[in-house]
């Protein structure tokens, strides 16, 4: 129950953050928001954030920034945010992607989810 509440709160916070950071669209087109969660190969939150930062840099995201609660970056017209939740036995990464192109936002979400899931702690 705690995990569901924590995850829900983090996703809600990510939605609010992304909504305030994304520039408004000048057309009638929508903004597409996708999110997913996945277990990562560590139980340490700090290591999870390191995985997130590594994945964004490896995938050539621009303006990669790490704060205590998330790692963010952008690629093309898509903004992405990854946050980590302390769950047992492994930490959980929550990946969010928002952009003006439906298929691209979904592709970025899937790419980041799959990459962070596969990172192995040395």
N, C-alpha and C positions, 0 to 999 in steps of 0.2 A: 504494500500500500504506500509506504514512504517513497519507494522508487517511482511509482506512478505520479505521485504528487510532485516530487522533485523534478521529474522529467517534464511534466506539464508546465510547471512554473518556469523552467529554463526555456522551453519552446515559446511560451508567451512573452518572456523577456526578449528573446531573439526576434520575434515578430515586431515588437515595439521598436527595438533598436534598428532593425532593417527598414522599417517604415519611416523612421526619422532620418536615416542616412541616405536613402535612395532619392535621387532627384525626381521631381514629379514629371510625369509624361505630358507632353504637349498635345498628344493626339487622344483619340477616343479609345485607343487600344488599352488593354489591361496590363497589369504587372503580375507576373507569375511567381508564386512562392511555393517551394518544395522543401520538405525536410524529411530526414530519416535518422534512425539511430542504429548503432551497431556496437557490439562488444569489440574491445581492442585487446591486444596481447600484453596487457600489464594491469596491475591493480593499483598503480600509483598515478594520481591525478597529474602531477607535474610531468611525468613521463608521457602521459596521454597528450598533454599540450605540446610537448616536444615533437611527438609524432605528427600532430596537426600542422605545426609550423614547417616541419620537414616536407610533408606532402604538398602544402601550398607552394613552397619554394621550388620543389622538384617539378611541379606542374607549371611553373613559370607564371604564377599569379603575381600581379602588381600590388604594390602598397601593402605587403604582408605585415600585419601588426599583431603583436601578442600582448594581451593585457591579463590581469589575474583571472578573468572570467571567460575569455574567449581568444581565438585566433581568427583574424579576418584577412580578406584579400579580395581582389577583383580580377576578372579575366574577360576581356571583351566587354560586353554590356551586362555581365552577371557579377553580382556581389555575393560572396560566400562567408559564412561564419561557422566555426566549429567550437563547441563547448564540450567539456568533459564532466561526467557525473560519476561520483564514487559509488559504484555498485559492486556486489560480490558475486562471483569470485574475481571478475574482471571489471575494469572501468568501462563506462559506456560513453561513446562519442555521439553527440547530437550534431548533425550536419544540416545546415540550412543554406538554400540558394534562392536568390531572387533576381529576376531580370525581365526585360520587355519581350523576350522571345521564349515562348513556351518550351519548345524542344531543347533549346540550349540550357535553360535553367534546370530542366530535368536531367540533362546529360551531365552537367557540372555536379549536381547533387549525387548522382550515381557514381561518377568518377571518384569524387572525394570519399564517399562512403566505402567504396570498394578498396581504395588505396589505403585509407587509415586502418581498415580491418586487417589488411595484410602486412602491416609493418611489424617487424619482429624486433624485440628488445635485444640488443647485443649482450 
